[in-house]
Amino acid sequence: MSLPLKSLSQPRRRRGLHAEVVHELGQMIVSNGELTDGPLIMDDLVQHFGASRTVIREACRCLESKGLITARPNVGIHIRPPDEWNLLDPDIVEWRALGPQAHHQRNELHELRQVVELFAARLAATTQDLATWRLLTASVTDMEDAVRHGQADEFDHADTCFHQYLIRAAGSVMVHHLSTIVPRGLIACTEPTTCERTEASVKRHAAIVSALRRQDREEAERAMRDLLAAPLDSALERTT
């Protein structure tokens, strides 16, 4: 079975042709992951993307490295089952967050962040990384300014930076390896029911920085838990 290429919008090519093919085709596969019983057709891909066979092959190699497909000469391009995908790949995280699995992806990302960021907060509280603490403080200030001026994009950027800096401050190579997931996770949390761009949210971020400066591991973890729980609590209040 081939994928319904005609149902896709034409590539916008903001990223360059190769990157655009990877993005469009990857998101299509993730959105139609149940279509695993037949190959993708090279000629269809060439025609749809207006790209050479070389570009399509390079894009397929990239998607193969992510576990999405298997591409073999004289065999074809086959979509692999979702349980074989690299679900921690940042691109796949984003594609799932923008597709039909968005609700499940948000829940799974929140669960993952509970593990990674609570642990990162505890580790960060044991360090004396003054440079990173200054960056965290600056991010909180940027969020505060964004709330004051109603700038959602600026808030989201500062929020993303905050969590990346926090994971960096943890000083763990393994935790840092997961830090690429954080921006994609926050992208998936931009709906009003999952993201707070409020003064209360700014105060929760500031509480984490305060605990880190005091090197209080318990309080840093508690403050991070409060931050991650707040959007879910708000969502529950709106549904009751």
C-alpha positions, 0 to 999 in steps of 0.5 A: 500500500502506498501512502496518499501523497495527493493528500499532502500539501505542497512542500513550503521548502523553508528548510532547503529541499532535502530537509523539507522532504525529510520533514514532510515525508517523516510527518506523513509517515508518523501520521499514517503509521498504520500503513505498513503493509506495502512499499512507498513508491520512489516515482511517486515521491519524486513527482510529489516533491519535485526532487531528484531521486538522489535527494529522495534517497538521501531523505530516506536514509535519514528517515531510516536512521530514525527507524521509520522506514527500511529502504533496500534496492530492488525491495522498496521503501517500507514503513516500519511498525511504530514500536520500532521507531526511535521515539526519542528522536527530536524530529519524531517527537515533534511530528507526533506532537503535530499529528493525530497522536498529539494528545497521547504525545503530550501525555507521554512527554509530560511523563518523561519530563516528570522523570528527566526534569525532576532529576535534573533539578536535584542534580543542578542544586548540587552544583555551583554553576554560576554562569548557568544560574545567571542564564536561568535568572535571565530567562525568568526575567525574559518570561516576566517581560513577555507576560507584561507585554503579552508576547507569547512567542517571546515567553515560549522561547524564554521558557524553552531556554530555561529548561535547557539551561536547567538540564545543562546545570545538572551536569549529567551527560545522559540527562543532557542527551535527553535535553533535545527533547525538551524544546519539542516537548514544549512545542507540544504544550503550547495549547491553553490547556497545557501551557501557562504564560502568566505571572504565576508561571513566572513565579514558579520558574523563579522558585526553582532558581531560588532553590538552586542558589540555596543548593536545596535539592528537595526544594528544587525538586518540589518547585519543579514538580509544582511547575510541571503540575500547574498546567494540568491542574488548570486544565482540570479546573476548566473541565469541572 
